[in-house]
């Protein structure tokens, strides 16, 4: 079997294929040092957990321990492939510093305790506050990394049991805008696209989506198309020179904060040149006249000036998009975490609607997710929405949900939109939220303006519960820490961005006393004595499969219909795409076929919001606008960004991720190959900006904003002039001070970011700050530690390439002979 | 013809609304969405003030083209004060009062646009009607924002 360094070659070996052909299989695997497949006791089915792609894999088990992974050849998502984080990340499971016992704060110190003491403290405080203040004191901040069963149970407990409106996930930071944009255009969440659209597309457009680093296997699929006959044209919109930009037919690098201006100009050109599918628009959309009128004010010349992109590039991009036969688009954080996030993402939907590029092979639209189970956070209501895409402002939907849960509808809070994460922290800041239960996320590193967040979390008056697998920065501030089991140590399902549901079976026992998140929630519910309206226990299951069966009933007749699935059906074979029911027993590859949407006023998940103010539309307004449930074309004006560069803060600061890490590195820093590939923070500037100041690769710089300071070594990269980039992964848990900067300068990018969020999706804007950059010290000739394989590739000579070495060697097994007949 | 009176009144009420939005923004610097969105949509009123001043010339009016805008020092003081009380619950009540005030101001402006549009039609002044049709929807959006924000904030403020 061919052997390859997958740190040096993140996307592995090419298996070229042509349009309409099946993507060839390539099975990737990595086993612990010295082991071969013959040594493995058993393989346990699962899927990938360190990104959102949802690649099917099997976990190798030997002597009761995880010893490796292998991609599942039969899975529709990855055809056997795995990314570097999947190949090496599993090692974190058996890291010696896993939490193995509950901790409780005594005299200011976290000390080990037993589960009864810990859970009694949690339930006791919750009961006290319910009696004293009511449900408005209680909040839950969850994640995009638990399983479907856990989110559904959490949503039931929080909404149905406690009756609080304060439930959200860290998906607010990564995919809230995906959901919001889909609701605006199609009345409901649910991705129109399918990964197989890559097999058919003749144009692939990536808007603010560095797919090469965020979904490595999906990018591999595109690379294989690009290497094959009749490759698609690729358009990349990104201020950085990402691997996507380097592979693209056309790369537009707009000034951060100007996405709406660019999108409006592209739509302007598409409409002005008559590239609109008028028949489709007439039959299946509302709002075209208003869109046409609005984008008439945005000629390419204006956008060229505001976005600082050559006018010829805008025209050329519009021509490629406007004349595509099969257009596939994908959108991610470059849009979602920037100024006017939902407004910009919605314009990509508009492009697909006016071109009639929906519901057909190759005409996919993906509003991408960032985390493995983010889709479930949204579906199950753990992001505050009602489960199964029910509409909180539709009385009938609330009644229907109350019937499923056997509750009085008044028990389920639906008087206003759910409280989003940023607002929860605001309520905690002003003191009305007094109990916060954080699960599998690390706000003390991942939220904007960390100085403020640390102050909020450290308040005496806030009872903070943290449920995690490591003592994260956030856990260090907790009153009670609950040790959880993770992927491979518990059973559950999760769903990726193209609606593919995978089962992840338990492979090994969790360490020490760590418990599955589902068990912790059910324990809490029992201790709180939460009951339905007949006095029976509110949570009617005690294992994952029971929760899944409960969830299936909740989804009956809704867009994300799971009723046709079961654990048995998900075992063996490939993941299955929802909706899956009696009518579609094998799942559904494409939704929105023939212009049929889930947008009817009585059925839709949302009536939408004003794209500038975020004010929700009333049911009456929506019914008048869209009586028969067509797609909605929503026009929007460009607004100038809120924090603009000044003499004092001349750079635009954007943050983002690198291929080798996930979130705040809690798992990836504990996988040696990944940590070695990107061991410490860096800052990227363009060659021109560095030369103007006489700075060189490896110089130690200080990046500052009115909110904080970060020290990082310089990487001179292909980034847009005037823009500075910092990766957001680096916090303090592996530094002396533990949860905060040791001294006046930190290394977490979020020391610097601004507290501002999109008024529609409520997603924080991590790519919207103005910053000052100064040199602290000249380098010692050593380059910065940024990877060379990714968007941080140096543009200067003398930087040694990123290599994994012998430890990073993995195997690739090809189904057919390379270059042979396909 | 009392058209000029309608224009003059609208110019005054839009300017007042812009000022009210900016003042509310400054008072709630720690409620970040109110701080930013109120500023974003104050621009609409400021834009209306300029357009009304321009069209007012056709009716013999010499209206100030520059909206009142940010009051500088006062703005800074208000923002500092709002940060100082950011850890206390009382600003919640003040925010509800401010949103209620903005809704009422915007409702007044909305009616003024109705009046102007009616008059423009009666007097066959198409450019004036066009202005009303362009600006009035933004006033309605300002109202809906104040209403929506009030609705979303009221429960926590009042039951906690």
Contacts between the chains, C-beta under 8 A, distances in Angstrom:
chain1	res1	chain2	res2	distance
A	133	B	160	6.1
A	134	B	159	6.2
A	134	B	160	7.8
A	136	B	155	7.0
A	136	B	156	5.6
A	136	B	159	5.3
A	136	B	160	4.7
A	137	B	160	7.0
A	165	B	155	7.3
A	415	B	151	7.9
A	415	B	155	6.1
A	416	B	151	5.3
A	416	B	152	4.6
A	416	B	154	7.6
A	416	B	155	6.1
A	417	B	152	5.7
A	419	B	156	7.5
A	422	B	32	7.3
A	422	B	33	8.0
A	423	B	33	7.8
A	426	B	30	7.4
A	426	B	31	6.6
A	426	B	32	7.5
A	427	B	156	6.0
A	427	B	160	7.9
A	429	B	30	7.3
A	429	B	86	6.6
A	429	B	87	6.3
A	430	B	30	7.8
A	430	B	86	6.9
A	430	B	87	6.4
A	430	B	88	6.5
A	430	B	89	5.2
A	430	B	91	7.1
A	430	B	92	6.7
A	431	B	87	6.9
A	431	B	88	7.2
A	431	B	89	5.5
A	432	B	89	5.9
A	432	B	92	7.6
A	432	B	156	5.7
A	432	B	157	7.9
A	432	B	160	3.8
A	610	B	141	5.7
A	610	B	144	6.5
A	610	B	145	6.9
A	612	B	37	7.8
A	612	B	40	6.4
A	612	B	41	7.0
A	612	B	141	7.1
A	613	B	37	5.7
A	613	B	40	7.7
A	613	B	41	6.1
A	613	B	141	5.8
A	613	B	142	7.6
A	613	B	144	7.0
A	613	B	145	3.8
A	613	B	148	7.4
A	614	B	33	7.4
A	614	B	37	6.9
A	614	B	145	7.5
A	614	B	148	7.4
A	615	B	141	7.1
A	615	B	144	4.3
A	615	B	145	4.6
A	615	B	147	7.1
A	615	B	148	3.6
A	615	B	149	7.3
A	616	B	148	5.5
A	639	B	40	5.6
A	639	B	43	7.7
A	642	B	36	5.4
A	642	B	39	7.7
A	755	B	32	5.0
A	756	B	32	5.9
A	756	B	36	5.7
A	757	B	32	7.0
A	757	B	33	6.7
A	759	B	33	6.0
A	759	B	36	7.7
A	759	B	37	5.3
A	762	B	33	8.0
